[in-house]
Amino acid sequence: MKAVFLASALVVVAGWCTPAAMRAQSAASNDAAPPIAVSTPVNDPASNTGNDPVDSPVKGSNEFEVWSSAGGAVPINGSIAPITEWNLGARYGRVLTDAHGPSLLNGRFEYSFDVVPAFLVFQHEGGHNATVYGGGFDPFAVKWDFRTRRHITPFFEISGGGLFTTDPVPPLGTTFNFTASVALGAHVMRGRHAVSVDVRWFHISNAHIIHYDPGINAVQVRVGFGLFTHPK
């Protein structure tokens, strides 16, 4: 009987100790192996990958565009009005940087220049309306192409250049004037092709080459058709 009792006691003790040992071993294993951290990609708005539409301008893109604009002069600080303008030009531009800047200002820097083979000025001189023909160039045109996730790319532009005309503009002025403009608009992308629309302030002045320099300040609307090439 004593042997049977001792055997029974050993079975009970073994049954109680085995789960406890397994629990202790499991706890030790959990302590020794820290949980594996799973990293989540962070969307950096200033980065240049992952969130741009395939057809949006990127660093290295070339812009080719034909555009036309028209507008009317407004009397500001003694400037000449009414005068109406129409012009036709062609543009080459290149996106020089990746996306930079915070939040809504995030975008890319583009340098462009324009050739303007046709520039018409409709002005009043000598008691009658006259049409003055001319042409010009804008060697300095800088744009900030705002970065978006849609097929519309807003932009802000500052440009400057020169204008040659067949008659003085304005009347009693000079046949060569400097030009400057500030524009806010957008590219509507369709694949590589783009339609651009902007509203711009356009200034004509001879920079006091002669004493008479009233200047012309106009508000213009420009529409362009072009394309952006993409780097390989």
Sequence and secondary structure as in RCSB ss.txt:
>XXXX:A:sequence
MKAVFLASALVVVAGWCTPAAMRAQSAASNDAAPPIAVSTPVNDPASNTGNDPVDSPVKGSNEFEVWSSAGGAVP
INGSIAPITEWNLGARYGRVLTDAHGPSLLNGRFEYSFDVVPAFLVFQHEGGHNATVYGGGFDPFAVKWDFRTRR
HITPFFEISGGGLFTTDPVPPLGTTFNFTASVALGAHVMRGRHAVSVDVRWFHISNAHIIHYDPGINAVQVRVGF
GLFTHPK
>XXXX:A:secstr
 HHHHHHHHHHHHHHHHHHHHHHHHHHHHHHHS           TT SSSSS TTS  TT EEEEEEEEEEEE  
 TT   S EEEEEEEEEEEE S  BSSGGG EEEEEEEEEEEEEEEEEEETTEEEEEEEEEEEEEEEEEEE  SS
SEEEEEEEEEEEEEEEEEETTTTEEEEEEEEEEEEEEEEETTEEEEEEEEEEEEE TTSSS    EEEEEEEEEE
EEEE   
